[in-house]
Amino acid sequence: MLVCGKNVFNSLDPKTINKVYLSKNLKDEKIFEMLKKDKIKYVLSDPKTLDHMLSHNQGIIIDILEYKYKDLDAIGDSKMVLILDHLEDPHNFGAIIRTCEARGITKIIIPKDRSVNVNETVMKTSAGALNYVDIIRVTNLVNAIDYLKERGYFIYSAEASGKDYNSINYADKRALVIGSEGHGVSRLVIKNSDEVIRIPMFGKVNSLNASVAAAILIYGIGDN
């Protein structure tokens, strides 16, 4: 997988890097020192060549190993888990990963099909947080929810039809479900949830960006 940018390079584990492509015009001694220190292979290229590979690359493109998703066994004894029900926007995904890492949530579950995966945009938007958060990819979200319930988790889905999230007494072990940008949480996931919650809104535009809604609830639920 190709990713780019100085901040992305600085956040990567050197063990995941296959090769680095650098612009001949790049003047950054720190990057060259890191390449030498970690014995990372690199190639000096014409800037136009890099632009054809990836745009907005800041003069550095990194060829890394494909992201290794975890399975449900990685949940371990986590107190809180986030479930993303067919989220589609990589910018939202990256921002949510960043919020989770800041809050101390290290497990995010996503479905294998019809969902955004870990790509260059997600890695860039997460600003290094992906190194500290496990992305668990599953074939079926309802089966994953059953798995969590068997281990004592209560499932809270975020939907406009739910109860004010401030009015809920939350279980010690909890999983928060955030729906897709266009369709929200799916019917079957709602049916298998223990509680449906909402963020109270008082403005005229009655909607929030998925990553913003997730951030509010990640901190709101975590404080209860």
Secondary structure in CASP SS format (residue, H / E / C, confidence):
PFRMAT SS
TARGET T0000
AUTHOR 0000-0000-0000
METHOD secondary structure of the structure
MODEL  1
M C 1.00
L E 1.00
V E 1.00
C E 1.00
G C 1.00
K H 1.00
N H 1.00
V H 1.00
F H 1.00
N H 1.00
S H 1.00
L C 1.00
D C 1.00
P H 1.00
K H 1.00
T H 1.00
I E 1.00
N E 1.00
K E 1.00
V E 1.00
Y E 1.00
L E 1.00
S E 1.00
K C 1.00
N C 1.00
L C 1.00
K C 1.00
D C 1.00
E H 1.00
K H 1.00
I H 1.00
F H 1.00
E H 1.00
M H 1.00
L H 1.00
K H 1.00
K H 1.00
D C 1.00
K C 1.00
I C 1.00
K C 1.00
Y E 1.00
V E 1.00
L E 1.00
S E 1.00
D C 1.00
P H 1.00
K H 1.00
T H 1.00
L H 1.00
D H 1.00
H H 1.00
M H 1.00
L C 1.00
S C 1.00
H C 1.00
N C 1.00
Q C 1.00
G C 1.00
I E 1.00
I E 1.00
I E 1.00
D E 1.00
I E 1.00
L C 1.00
E C 1.00
Y C 1.00
K C 1.00
Y C 1.00
K E 1.00
D C 1.00
L H 1.00
D H 1.00
A H 1.00
I H 1.00
G C 1.00
D C 1.00
S C 1.00
K C 1.00
M E 1.00
V E 1.00
L E 1.00
I E 1.00
L E 1.00
D E 1.00
H C 1.00
L C 1.00
E C 1.00
D C 1.00
P H 1.00
H H 1.00
N H 1.00
F H 1.00
G H 1.00
A H 1.00
I H 1.00
I H 1.00
R H 1.00
T H 1.00
C H 1.00
E H 1.00
A H 1.00
R H 1.00
G C 1.00
I C 1.00
T C 1.00
K E 1.00
I E 1.00
I E 1.00
I E 1.00
P E 1.00
K C 1.00
D C 1.00
R C 1.00
S C 1.00
V C 1.00
N C 1.00
V C 1.00
N C 1.00
E H 1.00
T H 1.00
V H 1.00
M H 1.00
K H 1.00
T H 1.00
S H 1.00
A C 1.00
G C 1.00
A H 1.00
L H 1.00
N H 1.00
Y H 1.00
V C 1.00
D E 1.00
I E 1.00
I E 1.00
R E 1.00
V E 1.00
T C 1.00
N C 1.00
L H 1.00
V H 1.00
N H 1.00
A H 1.00
I H 1.00
D H 1.00
Y H 1.00
L H 1.00
K H 1.00
E H 1.00
R C 1.00
G C 1.00
Y C 1.00
F E 1.00
I E 1.00
Y E 1.00
S E 1.00
A E 1.00
E E 1.00
A E 1.00
S E 1.00
G E 1.00
K E 1.00
D E 1.00
Y H 1.00
N H 1.00
S H 1.00
I C 1.00
N C 1.00
Y C 1.00
A C 1.00
D C 1.00
K C 1.00
R E 1.00
A E 1.00
L E 1.00
V E 1.00
I E 1.00
G E 1.00
S E 1.00
E C 1.00
G C 1.00
H C 1.00
G E 1.00
V C 1.00
S C 1.00
R H 1.00
L H 1.00
V H 1.00
I H 1.00
K H 1.00
N C 1.00
S C 1.00
D C 1.00
E E 1.00
V E 1.00
I E 1.00
R E 1.00
I C 1.00
P C 1.00
M C 1.00
F C 1.00
G C 1.00
K C 1.00
V C 1.00
N C 1.00
S C 1.00
L C 1.00
N C 1.00
A H 1.00
S H 1.00
V H 1.00
A H 1.00
A H 1.00
A H 1.00
I H 1.00
L H 1.00
I H 1.00
Y H 1.00
G H 1.00
I H 1.00
G H 1.00
D C 1.00
N C 1.00
END
